[in-house]
Amino acid sequence: MQFARKQQQELRAGSEMAAMLAEATPWIKTATGKTVVIKYGGSAMVDERIRQEVMNDIVLLKLIGLNPAIIHGGGNAISDMMGRLDIPVEFKGGLRVTGDEAMDVTRMVLTGQVNQDLVRDLNRHGNLAVGVSGADGGTIIAKQMSPDLGRVGRIATINAGFVNEVIAADYIPVIASVALGTDGGYYNINADMVAGDIAAAIGAHKVIFLTDVDGLYRDFSDKDSLISDLTVDEAEEMIQSGSLATGMIPKLRSCVAALRAGVPRAHIVNGTTPHALLLELLTDAGVGTVITPTQADESYEAHPLGNFASKLNENYASSDDRVRSIWNRE
């Protein structure tokens, strides 16, 4: 037996959900078919509950037609493991000094622990994700940044073919920021820089940095100075001003590099905010900072949309078959 009052409550809840979906429909139409690179790190990755929620949201993005690709580091996990193995942890200029022993630990932690945990959380929904490192398929080739830093690398080449094949096979690539060196060894690469370079190489429509702050601040000590949007030129001015927190500099540099290479949008979002990815991509409000080019790069070869998405008015191609629309957040 079911009482009418309970049915009415369920109907109201269902109506609210239907209204939310209807509100999201225009955003879903502009999002479906797009390729999005998501750099995942900070406290949003350490907390298991938050990590599972973020992975669930990424699966939802895949379900509505996006092509997400995840880039990750794992600095906290690396430091923890090095401490357990009594290996000294040293930083210079904000970069981890990575000797041969530390590089072995970095590979072990990033590819064998952090990467597999993310893949496991995604694959709770099915066989959806493939975990790889930058060494797989020769995706990331690096050179030594400085002898003083050991096996810390600077990206020399991104080979997009392997990542594109994984996306074309309808898997979610989860890429650890370990690179193959031109000297035949391995290098530890800053995951922020990997995300920007891979986004440009595969023709992503957006690159998103999930971190543990709400976005970019004019003055981090003033929480009212959160910036909702700025141009790439303004971002470069902020980098040169020396006013940014140390951890934000590589993120903003990666945003600038991606936008200069043609990626239409870059976002910095607090991954500890519940459903931050969905709020930023599928609602009117947005919850982070979006960075836009001063002028769109018409020569940029965006990742193919797919047959269905290309039929939508929002993505309709011009007579030369190149998609002109850019996925905006106004």
N, C-alpha and C positions, 0 to 999 in steps of 0.2 A: 504494500500500500504506500502511495506517495501523496503527500499533501500539496495542495495548490500553492501554498506559501513557498514551499521549497522550490517548486517549479518556477515561480515568479522570480525568486532569487537567482536561480540558474539562468533564466532568460535574461535578466538584467546583466549578469556577468558575461553571458554570451554576446549580448548586444554591445557592451563596452569593448570586448575583444574584436568584434566585427568592425566597430568604428575605428579602432586603432589600425586594423589591417587596411581599411579603406583610406585612412589618412596616409598610410605608408605606400599606397599603390603608385603614386607618381614617382616616388624615390626608387621603388623597386624597378619600375620600368627603365629608369635611367641607369640603374646599377647593373641589371642583369646583362651578362655577357662580358662585363668589364674584368680586367685582370688587376689585382690589387696585391702589392707586396706589403707584408706586415712584419715589422721588426718588433720582436717580443723580448722584453727584458725587465730588469728592476724587480721590485717587490711583487709586481703583478705575476711574475713567473715563480717566485719562491713559495708563496702561499698556495698550498695544494687546492684548497677550495676555490680560490680566485682563478687559478690556472684551469681547472676543469670548466668553470663558467665561461672563461674566454674561449676555450677550445669548442665548447658547445655553440657559442655565438659564431665562431668561424665556420662550423658545420652548417649553421643556418644560412650564412652568406652563400655557401656552396649550393645549398638546396634551392635558393632563389636565383641561381644562375651565375653568381660571380665565380671568378677563378682566383682564389686566394693562394699566395705562396708565403711561407713563414721563414723568416731569418732569425736566428737566435744566437746569443752568446751564452754566458753562464759564469760570470766573474766570481760571484759569491760561492758557487759550488766548487770552482777551481781552488779558491783560497782555502775553503774548508778541507778539501782533500789534501792539499799541500801541507796544511797544518797537521793533519792526522799522520802524514808520512814524514814529518819533521823536515820538510823542505822549506827553506827560507822564502818568504814572500817579500818582494821588493818592487817598488814603483819608481819610475823616473818620468817626470813631466806628465803624470797621469796615466802612463802606460806600464803594464806589467813587464818587468824584466823576465825573459823567458829563455832560460838555458835549455840544454838538451833534455835534462831530467824533467824540468817544468813543462817542456813541450809534450813529453810523453804523458804527463798527468793531464794536460789540457786536452789532448786527443781523447784520452780515456774518458774524461768527464763529459766533454761536449758531445762526442759521438756515441758513447756507450751508456751514458746516464741521462743527461738533460734531453738530448734528442729523442731517445727512446721513450722517455716519460711523456713528451708531447705527442709523439706518434700513438702511444697507447691511449691517451685521453681522447684523441680524435677518432681512433679506431674502435672506441666503445660503441660507436654508431654504425659500424660496418667497416669493410676494408677500404678506407678512404684515403689514407695518408701514406706517404713514402718518406722515410728518414734517410738523409744523405748528408755528406759533408761537401765542402767546396772542392775537395780532391776528387770526388766522384765525377766521372765523365769529363775530367779536366775543367770543371766549371770555373774555379778561381785559381789563377796562376799568380804567384806573388814573388816579390824580391825583398831582400832584407832591408828594413827601414834604417837601422843603425847597428853597427857592431856592439855598441853599448847596451842595446836592448835584446841581443841574442836572436831568438827565433820569432821576433815580432816582424810582421811583413807589411809591405805596401802593395796594393793590388796593381798588377801589371796588365792582366788580361782577364776579361770575363767571356767565357764561351757559353752562349745562351742555349745552344742546341739541346743539351741534355735536359735542362729545366723545361724548355718548351715541349719536349717529348713527354715529360711527366704530366704537364698540364693538359696536353692534347689527349692523353690517355685517361683524363678525368680523375686524376689523383691530386691530392694536395701535397706539394713538395714541402718538406720541413728540412731546412738547410742549416747545418752547424757551420760556424764561421772559422773553419780550418781550411787552409789553402795548401795546394801543392806548390813547392818552390821551383824556380828555374834551376836550382842547384840539385834537384831531386829529393830534397827533404820536405819537411812540413813547416808551415808558418801559422802563428796565431794572428788573426786579423780582427780589427775592431768591427763588431757586428753592425754598428750604425753605418759605417762606410760600405760594408758589404750590401746592406739593404738598398742604399741609394744607387750603387753601381749595377746591381742585378735588376732593379726596377727599370733603369734606362736600357739595359741590354735586352730585356725581354719585351720592351714596349708597354710597360705597365701604365694603366690609366691613373693610378694613385700609388703613393708610398706612404705608409702610416707607421708612426713610431709609438708603440705602446710603452709607456714609462710609468713612474710613480709620482709624477706631478701633473697638475691640471693643464699644463700647456706652457707657453712661453710668456714670461713676465718681463715687463720693462724694468722693474725693480723687484727682485724675488722677495725682499723683506716687506714689500707692500702688496698684500694679496688682492688689492683692488686694481692692480696694474696688469692683470692678465690680458694678453692680447688675443683677440678673437681671429683677426686676419691681418696679413701684411704681405707685401710684395717681396720678390726675391732680392730686389735692390735694397729694400729696407732691412731684410735679413742679413745681407752682407755688411751693411753699416753697423748692425748690432754686434756682429762678430768682430769687426775691426775696432769697435769702441772699447773692448776689453771689459764690458760691464756684465757679461754672462757668467753664470755659475759654470764650473769646470765640466761637469757632466753634461751640460746642455750644448757645449761647443761642438763636439763631434756630430751630434744629432742635427744641429742647424747647418753645419758644413755639408753633411750628407744631403739634407734637403736642397741646399743651394746647388750642389753638384748634379742632383737628379733633375731639378728644374732647368738648369742650364743645358742639360742633355736632351730636354724636350718633354720630360714627364709633366703632365698638366697640373697635378696637384700634389702637395705634401701636407701631411697632418701630424701634429704632436698631440697625443691624447693620454689621459690618465687611465691606465689599464686596470687600476684597482676600483674605479667607479663601476658599479654594476651595469653591465651591458653597454659599456662606453662605445664599443665599435658600432653597435646598432644605432645608438643615439646619434653618433657623428655621421653615419652614412645614410640612415633611413628616416631621419626626422628633420623638421624645419629648423630646430634649434641648434644642434651640434653642441659638443661639450669640450672641444679643445681649440687648438690654434691651427688655422689653415694658411698655407703659404702658396702664393700663386705667381706665375711668371708675369713679368712686366708686359710681355707680348707673347702670344701663343706661337709655338714653333710649327709652322705649316709643313715642314719637311719630316717631322717626327713620325716614324712608322709604328703606330700603336698595335698592340697584340690583337689578332683577329677576334671579332666579336662572336662569331658563330652564326649559324643560319637563322635561328629564331630571333635573336636579339637584333640582328641587322634589319629585320622587317619593321621594327618599332619606329614610330615617328621620331622619337627622341634620338635615334641613332641613324636616321635615314641618310644614306650616302649621296653625295652629289654626283653629277654626271661622269666624273672621272673615277668613280667608285672608291673615293677616299672619304672616310667618315670625318665630318667637319665638327660635329657637336662635341663639346667638352663637358664632362660631368661636373657640374658646379655645385657649390654650397653658397647660396647668397646670404 
